[in-house]
Amino acid sequence: MYTLVLILHIVACLFLICLVLMQSGKGSAAGIFGSSNSDSVFAGPSAATFITKLTAGVAAVLIFTSIFLTISVSKRGMSSVVDNVKVPVSQTK
């Protein structure tokens, strides 16, 4: 289960990066696909709404997988590397 959620998390991360790069900024005259004229592929208002909603959905998946992975790792009882370091004790006279 952990591995499946981890793979979903990585795919969601990469997909979210692609979605954010496809969007043009509010004050930007050009997105990743060129200028934001009416002949652009993603220039229509319905396309912009779809990409915005898809970005929000993928971000929600990313948040839920992050929380699940954090909880599952904490329940496994994994220890840190720092837990195994022995601190030398100085002897006083």
Stockholm file with secondary structure:
# STOCKHOLM 1.0

chainA/1-93         MYTLVLILHIVACLFLICLVLMQSGKGSAAGIFGSSNSDSVFAGPSAATFITKLTAGVAAVLIFTSIFLTISVSKRGMSSVVDNVKVPVSQTK
#=GR chainA/1-93 SS CHHHHHHHHHHHHHHHHHHHHHSCCSSCSEETTEECCTTSTTCSHHHHHHHHHHHHHHHHHHHHHHHHHHHHHHHHTCCCGGGGCCCCCCCCC
#=GC SS_cons        CHHHHHHHHHHHHHHHHHHHHHSCCSSCSEETTEECCTTSTTCSHHHHHHHHHHHHHHHHHHHHHHHHHHHHHHHHTCCCGGGGCCCCCCCCC
//
